[in-house]
Amino acid sequence: MMGHQENISNLSEACVMHSVIPKDSYISDSSIVEFCQFDIPVHIGTNSIISNCSVSLEECPYKIKSRQLLEIPDDVFMHTIPVDVDGVTKFVTLILDIYDNPKQESPIENLSFLGISMKKFCSLFETVLQFILSGQSYPNNGVHIARNCNISLWDACLFPVEDTASESFLKSLEIVKSVRKNCRLIDLKTLKLVSIADIIYLKSYKFMLAKRNQLFVKIQHKALDSDKHI
């Protein structure tokens, strides 16, 4: 375990690497957390991978101020990625069920996303398959998809673009919870959605490495502060 964690209830079993996790958090021993920073306690279910994610009170205090616990479901992969959109850094949190296959091709209505068919996903969010295919995609990534072609999740526009890493994580988490609860908690039609192909094309490696360095420095400072009180 590497990082700074205070009073995590299962600290001896949790796999936490280079992360800042507040007290009263719980992380299943079958889940992995890496390069994350949460300002509120988290409860992470089984078999999940949470990578490069953050929830900052400074970035969205009004939405999470009243929350005492942030719950992340079982069997989910979440990875926040900085992207460069017209010279401005924005954020996308990639979400998948751990059993999803992002490169498996099939007619779009038969694709499995977050453990359900794309047809059921579109019905839940009251949207149409064409919107997922190309309605919000960035044209300069070179991807052009016909409605009757076999495609994969790689080219489906499913992931919201937000101004901050916190908003990105929370919006994507709402999509996951909508599917798990079979109840629409967010309106996809109000969001700018991109595909994994878009994310790869727009990814800001420079910003990501800078943020990881900042997190490393913060972990070092917290470790030094803890040593002073021993």
C-alpha positions in Angstrom: 0.0 0.0 0.0 1.4 3.4 -0.9 -0.3 6.7 -0.3 -1.9 8.5 2.6 -4.9 6.9 4.3 -6.3 7.7 7.7 -8.4 5.1 9.7 -9.7 3.2 6.6 -11.7 0.4 8.2 -10.0 -2.3 6.2 -6.6 -0.7 5.7 -4.7 -4.0 6.0 -6.5 -5.6 3.2 -7.3 -2.7 0.8 -5.1 -2.2 -2.3 -4.5 1.5 -2.4 -1.6 3.0 -4.3 -0.4 6.6 -4.5 -3.8 8.0 -3.3 -5.2 10.3 -0.6 -8.2 8.7 1.0 -10.0 10.3 4.0 -10.8 8.6 7.3 -14.0 6.5 7.6 -13.6 5.2 4.0 -14.0 1.5 3.1 -12.4 -0.2 0.2 -13.1 -3.8 -0.6 -10.1 -6.1 -0.5 -10.8 -7.2 -4.0 -10.7 -3.7 -5.4 -7.9 -1.4 -6.5 -7.5 2.3 -6.0 -4.6 4.2 -7.7 -3.6 7.8 -8.2 -6.8 9.0 -6.5 -7.7 11.9 -4.2 -11.1 12.1 -2.4 -12.1 14.9 0.0 -15.0 12.9 1.4 -15.2 9.3 2.6 -15.7 6.6 -0.1 -17.2 3.2 0.1 -15.9 1.1 -2.8 -17.5 -2.2 -3.6 -16.0 -5.5 -4.6 -14.0 -6.1 -7.8 -13.7 -2.5 -8.8 -10.8 -0.5 -10.2 -10.7 3.3 -9.5 -7.9 5.1 -11.2 -6.8 8.7 -11.5 -10.1 9.9 -10.0 -10.8 12.7 -7.6 -13.6 14.5 -5.8 -12.5 17.9 -4.6 -14.6 20.2 -2.3 -13.0 23.1 -4.0 -14.2 22.0 -7.5 -17.8 21.2 -6.6 -18.6 22.1 -3.0 -22.3 22.6 -3.4 -22.9 19.1 -4.9 -21.0 17.1 -2.3 -21.0 19.3 0.8 -24.0 17.5 2.3 -22.8 14.0 1.3 -21.3 12.0 4.2 -20.2 9.1 2.0 -19.6 8.6 -1.7 -20.6 5.0 -2.7 -19.0 3.4 -5.7 -20.6 0.1 -6.8 -19.2 -3.4 -7.3 -17.6 -4.5 -10.6 -16.9 -1.1 -12.1 -13.9 0.4 -13.8 -13.6 4.2 -13.5 -10.6 6.2 -14.9 -10.5 10.0 -15.2 -8.6 11.4 -18.1 -7.6 15.0 -18.9 -8.3 15.9 -22.5 -7.4 19.0 -24.6 -10.5 20.5 -26.2 -9.6 23.5 -28.4 -6.7 24.4 -26.2 -8.7 24.0 -23.0 -8.1 21.2 -20.5 -11.3 19.3 -19.7 -12.0 15.9 -18.1 -13.6 12.6 -19.0 -14.2 9.7 -16.7 -14.2 6.4 -18.6 -16.7 3.9 -17.1 -17.0 0.2 -17.8 -18.4 -2.9 -16.2 -15.4 -5.2 -15.5 -17.0 -7.7 -17.8 -17.5 -5.3 -20.7 -15.3 -5.9 -23.8 -14.6 -2.4 -25.3 -13.2 -3.8 -28.5 -15.7 -6.6 -29.2 -17.7 -5.7 -32.4 -21.4 -6.3 -33.0 -24.5 -4.4 -34.1 -24.7 -1.5 -31.7 -28.0 -2.5 -30.2 -26.4 -5.8 -29.1 -23.3 -4.3 -27.4 -23.0 -4.7 -23.7 -22.2 -1.6 -21.7 -22.2 -1.5 -17.9 -23.6 -5.0 -17.9 -26.7 -4.3 -20.0 -27.4 -4.2 -23.8 -27.1 -0.9 -25.6 -30.7 -1.2 -26.6 -31.7 -1.3 -22.9 -29.3 1.5 -22.1 -30.8 3.8 -24.7 -34.3 3.0 -23.4 -33.3 3.7 -19.8 -31.9 7.1 -20.8 -34.6 7.9 -23.3 -32.1 8.4 -26.1 -31.6 6.9 -29.6 -28.9 4.7 -30.9 -27.9 7.3 -33.5 -27.0 9.7 -30.7 -24.7 7.2 -29.2 -23.2 6.4 -32.6 -22.1 9.8 -33.7 -24.3 12.6 -32.4 -21.6 14.1 -30.1 -18.4 12.7 -31.5 -15.4 14.8 -32.4 -15.1 14.7 -36.2 -11.3 15.1 -36.2 -10.6 11.7 -34.7 -11.2 10.1 -38.1 -14.1 7.9 -37.0 -17.2 7.8 -39.2 -19.8 5.1 -38.4 -22.7 3.9 -40.4 -25.9 2.9 -38.6 -25.9 -0.6 -39.9 -22.2 -1.4 -39.3 -20.8 -3.6 -36.5 -19.0 -1.4 -34.0 -17.5 -1.7 -30.5 -17.7 0.4 -27.3 -14.4 1.9 -28.4 -16.3 4.1 -31.0 -19.6 4.7 -29.1 -20.1 8.2 -27.6 -20.9 7.3 -23.9 -18.6 9.4 -21.7 -19.4 13.0 -20.6 -16.9 15.8 -20.9 -16.7 18.2 -17.9 -14.8 21.3 -16.8 -13.3 19.6 -13.7 -12.1 16.2 -12.7 -14.7 16.1 -9.8 -17.6 16.9 -12.1 -16.5 14.4 -14.6 -16.2 11.6 -12.0 -19.6 12.5 -10.4 -21.4 12.6 -13.7 -20.0 9.3 -14.8 -20.9 7.8 -11.4 -24.5 8.9 -11.9 -24.6 7.0 -15.2 -23.3 3.9 -13.5 -25.8 4.2 -10.7 -28.6 4.8 -13.1 -27.9 1.5 -14.8 -27.5 -0.4 -11.5 -30.7 1.0 -10.1 -32.6 0.9 -13.4 -33.6 4.5 -12.8 -32.4 7.4 -14.9 -30.6 9.8 -12.6 -29.0 12.0 -15.3 -30.1 13.3 -18.7 -27.5 12.2 -21.4 -29.0 14.6 -23.9 -27.7 17.6 -21.9 -24.1 16.4 -21.9 -21.2 16.5 -24.4 -20.4 12.8 -24.9 -17.2 11.4 -26.4 -16.0 7.9 -27.3 -12.8 6.1 -26.1 -11.4 6.8 -29.6 -12.0 10.5 -29.0 -10.4 10.3 -25.5 -7.2 8.7 -26.9 -7.1 11.4 -29.6 -7.6 14.3 -27.1 -5.7 12.9 -24.1 -3.4 15.4 -22.4 -0.4 13.4 -21.1 1.4 16.5 -19.9 -1.5 17.6 -17.6 -1.9 14.0 -16.3 1.7 13.7 -15.4 1.7 17.2 -13.7 -1.3 16.2 -11.6 0.3 13.0 -10.5 3.4 14.8 -9.5 1.3 17.2 -7.4 -0.5 14.3 -5.8 2.9 12.7 -5.0 4.1 15.9 -3.3 0.9 16.1 -1.3 1.3 12.5 -0.1 4.9 13.3 1.0 3.8 16.3 2.9 1.0 14.4 4.7 3.4 11.6 5.6 5.8 14.2 7.1 3.0 15.8 9.1 2.0 12.4 10.4 5.6 11.6 11.5 5.7 14.9 13.5 2.8 13.7 15.6 4.2 10.3 16.4 
